[in-house]
Amino acid sequence: MTIAEYNDTVDKYSDNLYRFVLKNIKDIDKAKDILQDTYLKFWEKKDNVNQAKIKTYLFTTAYHTLIDVVRREKKDLLTM
């Protein structure tokens, strides 16, 4: 995957991905962080991701990152 193809993927899916995360976490800053983490993970694995399943990979990764954030926050609240 070239940088141009990666940028096209960001342009194509970032709005929907952001709305998906924001709808679930209801915090603008956290949603932006999760989106950024998702695209960082995608960049690191861009050559191993099937071109036909990029959208699925992005949404699954965003969801798992969201779950990790929620669990981390819950754990932090319990340790206080």
N, CA, C and O atoms as a GROMACS GRO file, in nm:
protein
  320
    1MET      N    1   0.085  -0.118   0.000
    1MET     CA    2   0.000   0.000   0.000
    1MET      C    3   0.090   0.124   0.000
    1MET      O    4   0.183   0.135   0.079
    2THR      N    5   0.060   0.214  -0.088
    2THR     CA    6   0.137   0.338  -0.097
    2THR      C    7   0.080   0.441   0.001
    2THR      O    8  -0.027   0.422   0.058
    3ILE      N    9   0.153   0.547   0.018
    3ILE     CA   10   0.108   0.656   0.106
    3ILE      C   11  -0.019   0.719   0.050
    3ILE      O   12  -0.108   0.755   0.126
    4ALA      N   13  -0.027   0.733  -0.080
    4ALA     CA   14  -0.147   0.791  -0.142
    4ALA      C   15  -0.269   0.702  -0.117
    4ALA      O   16  -0.378   0.752  -0.088
    5GLU      N   17  -0.252   0.571  -0.129
    5GLU     CA   18  -0.362   0.478  -0.102
    5GLU      C   19  -0.404   0.484   0.045
    5GLU      O   20  -0.523   0.480   0.077
    6TYR      N   21  -0.306   0.493   0.134
    6TYR     CA   22  -0.335   0.506   0.276
    6TYR      C   23  -0.415   0.635   0.302
    6TYR      O   24  -0.515   0.632   0.373
    7ASN      N   25  -0.370   0.745   0.244
    7ASN     CA   26  -0.441   0.873   0.262
    7ASN      C   27  -0.582   0.867   0.204
    7ASN      O   28  -0.675   0.926   0.261
    8ASP      N   29  -0.600   0.798   0.094
    8ASP     CA   30  -0.735   0.779   0.038
    8ASP      C   31  -0.823   0.701   0.135
    8ASP      O   32  -0.941   0.733   0.152
    9THR      N   33  -0.767   0.602   0.198
    9THR     CA   34  -0.840   0.523   0.297
    9THR      C   35  -0.881   0.610   0.414
    9THR      O   36  -0.994   0.601   0.463
   10VAL      N   37  -0.790   0.695   0.461
   10VAL     CA   38  -0.822   0.787   0.571
   10VAL      C   39  -0.936   0.879   0.529
   10VAL      O   40  -1.032   0.898   0.604
   11ASP      N   41  -0.926   0.937   0.411
   11ASP     CA   42  -1.031   1.027   0.361
   11ASP      C   43  -1.165   0.955   0.348
   11ASP      O   44  -1.270   1.012   0.379
   12LYS      N   45  -1.161   0.833   0.304
   12LYS     CA   46  -1.284   0.758   0.276
   12LYS      C   47  -1.358   0.716   0.403
   12LYS      O   48  -1.481   0.721   0.406
   13TYR      N   49  -1.285   0.676   0.507
   13TYR     CA   50  -1.350   0.615   0.624
   13TYR      C   51  -1.344   0.695   0.752
   13TYR      O   52  -1.413   0.659   0.848
   14SER      N   53  -1.266   0.801   0.759
   14SER     CA   54  -1.245   0.868   0.887
   14SER      C   55  -1.372   0.928   0.947
   14SER      O   56  -1.392   0.920   1.068
   15ASP      N   57  -1.458   0.987   0.865
   15ASP     CA   58  -1.582   1.047   0.919
   15ASP      C   59  -1.672   0.941   0.981
   15ASP      O   60  -1.718   0.959   1.094
   16ASN      N   61  -1.697   0.834   0.910
   16ASN     CA   62  -1.783   0.729   0.962
   16ASN      C   63  -1.722   0.662   1.084
   16ASN      O   64  -1.793   0.628   1.179
   17LEU      N   65  -1.594   0.642   1.081
   17LEU     CA   66  -1.525   0.580   1.194
   17LEU      C   67  -1.531   0.670   1.317
   17LEU      O   68  -1.554   0.622   1.428
   18TYR      N   69  -1.510   0.799   1.297
   18TYR     CA   70  -1.518   0.895   1.408
   18TYR      C   71  -1.658   0.896   1.468
   18TYR      O   72  -1.673   0.895   1.590
   19ARG      N   73  -1.761   0.900   1.384
   19ARG     CA   74  -1.898   0.900   1.434
   19ARG      C   75  -1.932   0.772   1.509
   19ARG      O   76  -2.003   0.775   1.609
   20PHE      N   77  -1.881   0.660   1.461
   20PHE     CA   78  -1.901   0.532   1.528
   20PHE      C   79  -1.842   0.534   1.668
   20PHE      O   80  -1.907   0.493   1.764
   21VAL      N   81  -1.719   0.580   1.679
   21VAL     CA   82  -1.651   0.584   1.809
   21VAL      C   83  -1.718   0.686   1.901
   21VAL      O   84  -1.741   0.658   2.018
   22LEU      N   85  -1.747   0.803   1.849
   22LEU     CA   86  -1.809   0.908   1.930
   22LEU      C   87  -1.946   0.864   1.982
   22LEU      O   88  -1.981   0.893   2.096
   23LYS      N   89  -2.021   0.796   1.900
   23LYS     CA   90  -2.153   0.748   1.942
   23LYS      C   91  -2.141   0.654   2.061
   23LYS      O   92  -2.229   0.652   2.148
   24ASN      N   93  -2.035   0.576   2.066
   24ASN     CA   94  -2.018   0.478   2.172
   24ASN      C   95  -1.950   0.533   2.296
   24ASN      O   96  -1.979   0.488   2.407
   25ILE      N   97  -1.860   0.629   2.281
   25ILE     CA   98  -1.786   0.678   2.397
   25ILE      C   99  -1.836   0.814   2.447
   25ILE      O  100  -1.817   0.847   2.564
   26LYS      N  101  -1.899   0.891   2.360
   26LYS     CA  102  -1.960   1.020   2.395
   26LYS      C  103  -1.861   1.119   2.457
   26LYS      O  104  -1.897   1.196   2.547
   27ASP      N  105  -1.739   1.117   2.410
   27ASP     CA  106  -1.635   1.211   2.453
   27ASP      C  107  -1.551   1.246   2.330
   27ASP      O  108  -1.483   1.160   2.275
   28ILE      N  109  -1.556   1.371   2.289
   28ILE     CA  110  -1.492   1.414   2.165
   28ILE      C  111  -1.342   1.388   2.166
   28ILE      O  112  -1.287   1.334   2.070
   29ASP      N  113  -1.274   1.426   2.275
   29ASP     CA  114  -1.129   1.409   2.280
   29ASP      C  115  -1.088   1.262   2.279
   29ASP      O  116  -0.994   1.224   2.210
   30LYS      N  117  -1.160   1.180   2.354
   30LYS     CA  118  -1.128   1.037   2.356
   30LYS      C  119  -1.156   0.974   2.220
   30LYS      O  120  -1.082   0.887   2.176
   31ALA      N  121  -1.263   1.018   2.155
   31ALA     CA  122  -1.295   0.965   2.022
   31ALA      C  123  -1.184   0.998   1.923
   31ALA      O  124  -1.146   0.914   1.842
   32LYS      N  125  -1.132   1.119   1.930
   32LYS     CA  126  -1.022   1.157   1.841
   32LYS      C  127  -0.897   1.075   1.870
   32LYS      O  128  -0.827   1.034   1.777
   33ASP      N  129  -0.868   1.052   1.999
   33ASP     CA  130  -0.752   0.970   2.035
   33ASP      C  131  -0.767   0.827   1.986
   33ASP      O  132  -0.671   0.768   1.935
   34ILE      N  133  -0.886   0.772   2.000
   34ILE     CA  134  -0.911   0.636   1.955
   34ILE      C  135  -0.896   0.627   1.804
   34ILE      O  136  -0.839   0.531   1.752
   35LEU      N  137  -0.947   0.726   1.734
   35LEU     CA  138  -0.936   0.729   1.588
   35LEU      C  139  -0.789   0.736   1.546
   35LEU      O  140  -0.746   0.667   1.454
   36GLN      N  141  -0.713   0.818   1.615
   36GLN     CA  142  -0.571   0.831   1.584
   36GLN      C  143  -0.497   0.699   1.611
   36GLN      O  144  -0.414   0.657   1.531
   37ASP      N  145  -0.528   0.635   1.724
   37ASP     CA  146  -0.467   0.506   1.756
   37ASP      C  147  -0.504   0.401   1.651
   37ASP      O  148  -0.421   0.318   1.613
   38THR      N  149  -0.627   0.404   1.606
   38THR     CA  150  -0.674   0.309   1.505
   38THR      C  151  -0.595   0.324   1.376
   38THR      O  152  -0.549   0.226   1.318
   39TYR      N  153  -0.579   0.448   1.332
   39TYR     CA  154  -0.504   0.469   1.208
   39TYR      C  155  -0.356   0.442   1.226
   39TYR      O  156  -0.290   0.403   1.129
   40LEU      N  157  -0.302   0.460   1.343
   40LEU     CA  158  -0.162   0.424   1.369
   40LEU      C  159  -0.145   0.273   1.359
   40LEU      O  160  -0.049   0.225   1.298
   41LYS      N  161  -0.236   0.198   1.419
   41LYS     CA  162  -0.230   0.052   1.411
   41LYS      C  163  -0.245   0.006   1.267
   41LYS      O  164  -0.178  -0.088   1.224
   42PHE      N  165  -0.334   0.072   1.193
   42PHE     CA  166  -0.352   0.038   1.052
   42PHE      C  167  -0.224   0.065   0.974
   42PHE      O  168  -0.185  -0.016   0.889
   43TRP      N  169  -0.158   0.178   1.000
   43TRP     CA  170  -0.034   0.212   0.930
   43TRP      C  171   0.073   0.106   0.954
   43TRP      O  172   0.146   0.067   0.863
   44GLU      N  173   0.081   0.060   1.079
   44GLU     CA  174   0.182  -0.040   1.113
   44GLU      C  175   0.156  -0.174   1.045
   44GLU      O  176   0.250  -0.249   1.020
   45LYS      N  177   0.031  -0.204   1.013
   45LYS     CA  178  -0.004  -0.333   0.952
   45LYS      C  179  -0.060  -0.318   0.811
   45LYS      O  180  -0.121  -0.412   0.759
   46LYS      N  181  -0.042  -0.204   0.750
   46LYS     CA  182  -0.105  -0.174   0.621
   46LYS      C  183  -0.072  -0.275   0.513
   46LYS      O  184  -0.156  -0.301   0.426
   47ASP      N  185   0.046  -0.332   0.516
   47ASP     CA  186   0.084  -0.427   0.412
   47ASP      C  187   0.026  -0.566   0.435
   47ASP      O  188   0.023  -0.648   0.343
   48ASN      N  189  -0.020  -0.594   0.558
   48ASN     CA  190  -0.075  -0.725   0.589
   48ASN      C  191  -0.228  -0.729   0.584
   48ASN      O  192  -0.287  -0.836   0.592
   49VAL      N  193  -0.291  -0.612   0.569
   49VAL     CA  194  -0.437  -0.605   0.568
   49VAL      C  195  -0.486  -0.628   0.425
   49VAL      O  196  -0.439  -0.566   0.330
   50ASN      N  197  -0.582  -0.719   0.413
   50ASN     CA  198  -0.644  -0.748   0.284
   50ASN      C  199  -0.714  -0.621   0.232
   50ASN      O  200  -0.792  -0.560   0.304
   51GLN      N  201  -0.685  -0.583   0.110
   51GLN     CA  202  -0.741  -0.460   0.052
   51GLN      C  203  -0.894  -0.460   0.051
   51GLN      O  204  -0.956  -0.354   0.063
   52ALA      N  205  -0.954  -0.576   0.038
   52ALA     CA  206  -1.100  -0.586   0.034
   52ALA      C  207  -1.163  -0.572   0.172
   52ALA      O  208  -1.284  -0.554   0.184
   53LYS      N  209  -1.081  -0.582   0.277
   53LYS     CA  210  -1.134  -0.582   0.413
   53LYS      C  211  -1.082  -0.466   0.498
   53LYS      O  212  -1.081  -0.475   0.621
   54ILE      N  213  -1.039  -0.360   0.435
   54ILE     CA  214  -0.984  -0.246   0.508
   54ILE      C  215  -1.088  -0.183   0.599
   54ILE      O  216  -1.060  -0.154   0.715
   55LYS      N  217  -1.209  -0.163   0.549
   55LYS     CA  218  -1.315  -0.102   0.630
   55LYS      C  219  -1.343  -0.188   0.753
   55LYS      O  220  -1.355  -0.135   0.864
   56THR      N  221  -1.354  -0.317   0.734
   56THR     CA  222  -1.379  -0.409   0.846
   56THR      C  223  -1.264  -0.403   0.946
   56THR      O  224  -1.287  -0.400   1.067
   57TYR      N  225  -1.142  -0.401   0.896
   57TYR     CA  226  -1.026  -0.393   0.984
   57TYR      C  227  -1.030  -0.265   1.067
   57TYR      O  228  -1.007  -0.268   1.188
   58LEU      N  229  -1.059  -0.153   1.003
   58LEU     CA  230  -1.061  -0.025   1.074
   58LEU      C  231  -1.168  -0.021   1.183
   58LEU      O  232  -1.141   0.020   1.295
   59PHE      N  233  -1.288  -0.065   1.150
   59PHE     CA  234  -1.396  -0.061   1.248
   59PHE      C  235  -1.373  -0.160   1.361
   59PHE      O  236  -1.403  -0.130   1.477
   60THR      N  237  -1.320  -0.276   1.331
   60THR     CA  238  -1.289  -0.374   1.435
   60THR      C  239  -1.178  -0.322   1.526
   60THR      O  240  -1.187  -0.335   1.649
   61THR      N  241  -1.076  -0.265   1.469
   61THR     CA  242  -0.965  -0.210   1.547
   61THR      C  243  -1.012  -0.094   1.634
   61THR      O  244  -0.974  -0.083   1.750
   62ALA      N  245  -1.095  -0.008   1.578
   62ALA     CA  246  -1.148   0.105   1.655
   62ALA      C  247  -1.232   0.054   1.772
   62ALA      O  248  -1.223   0.106   1.883
   63TYR      N  249  -1.313  -0.047   1.747
   63TYR     CA  250  -1.397  -0.103   1.853
   63TYR      C  251  -1.312  -0.163   1.964
   63TYR      O  252  -1.340  -0.141   2.082
   64HIS      N  253  -1.211  -0.238   1.929
   64HIS     CA  254  -1.124  -0.299   2.030
   64HIS      C  255  -1.046  -0.193   2.107
   64HIS      O  256  -1.026  -0.206   2.228
   65THR      N  257  -1.002  -0.089   2.040
   65THR     CA  258  -0.933   0.020   2.107
   65THR      C  259  -1.027   0.092   2.202
   65THR      O  260  -0.987   0.128   2.313
   66LEU      N  261  -1.150   0.112   2.161
   66LEU     CA  262  -1.253   0.172   2.246
   66LEU      C  263  -1.275   0.089   2.372
   66LEU      O  264  -1.281   0.143   2.482
   67ILE      N  265  -1.286  -0.041   2.356
   67ILE     CA  266  -1.305  -0.131   2.470
   67ILE      C  267  -1.185  -0.122   2.564
   67ILE      O  268  -1.202  -0.120   2.686
   68ASP      N  269  -1.065  -0.118   2.509
   68ASP     CA  270  -0.944  -0.106   2.592
   68ASP      C  271  -0.946   0.022   2.675
   68ASP      O  272  -0.911   0.021   2.792
   69VAL      N  273  -0.987   0.133   2.613
   69VAL     CA  274  -0.994   0.262   2.683
   69VAL      C  275  -1.096   0.255   2.796
   69VAL      O  276  -1.068   0.300   2.907
   70VAL      N  277  -1.212   0.200   2.768
   70VAL     CA  278  -1.316   0.191   2.870
   70VAL      C  279  -1.270   0.103   2.986
   70VAL      O  280  -1.291   0.137   3.102
   71ARG      N  281  -1.208  -0.009   2.955
   71ARG     CA  282  -1.159  -0.098   3.061
   71ARG      C  283  -1.050  -0.031   3.145
   71ARG      O  284  -1.048  -0.044   3.267
   72ARG      N  285  -0.961   0.041   3.078
   72ARG     CA  286  -0.854   0.110   3.150
   72ARG      C  287  -0.912   0.215   3.245
   72ARG      O  288  -0.866   0.229   3.359
   73GLU      N  289  -1.012   0.290   3.198
   73GLU     CA  290  -1.076   0.391   3.282
   73GLU      C  291  -1.148   0.327   3.400
   73GLU      O  292  -1.143   0.378   3.512
   74LYS      N  293  -1.214   0.217   3.374
   74LYS     CA  294  -1.286   0.147   3.482
   74LYS      C  295  -1.188   0.096   3.586
   74LYS      O  296  -1.213   0.106   3.706
   75LYS      N  297  -1.076   0.043   3.540
   75LYS     CA  298  -0.973  -0.005   3.631
   75LYS      C  299  -0.916   0.110   3.713
   75LYS      O  300  -0.894   0.095   3.834
   76ASP      N  301  -0.891   0.224   3.649
   76ASP     CA  302  -0.838   0.341   3.720
   76ASP      C  303  -0.936   0.389   3.826
   76ASP      O  304  -0.894   0.429   3.935
   77LEU      N  305  -1.066   0.385   3.797
   77LEU     CA  306  -1.166   0.428   3.895
   77LEU      C  307  -1.171   0.333   4.014
   77LEU      O  308  -1.193   0.376   4.127
   78LEU      N  309  -1.151   0.205   3.988
   78LEU     CA  310  -1.156   0.107   4.096
   78LEU      C  311  -1.033   0.114   4.187
   78LEU      O  312  -1.042   0.080   4.305
   79THR      N  313  -0.921   0.158   4.134
   79THR     CA  314  -0.799   0.165   4.214
   79THR      C  315  -0.788   0.295   4.293
   79THR      O  316  -0.698   0.309   4.376
   80MET      N  317  -0.876   0.388   4.270
   80MET     CA  318  -0.870   0.516   4.342
   80MET      C  319  -0.920   0.501   4.482
   80MET      O  320  -0.922   0.599   4.557
   0.00000   0.00000   0.00000
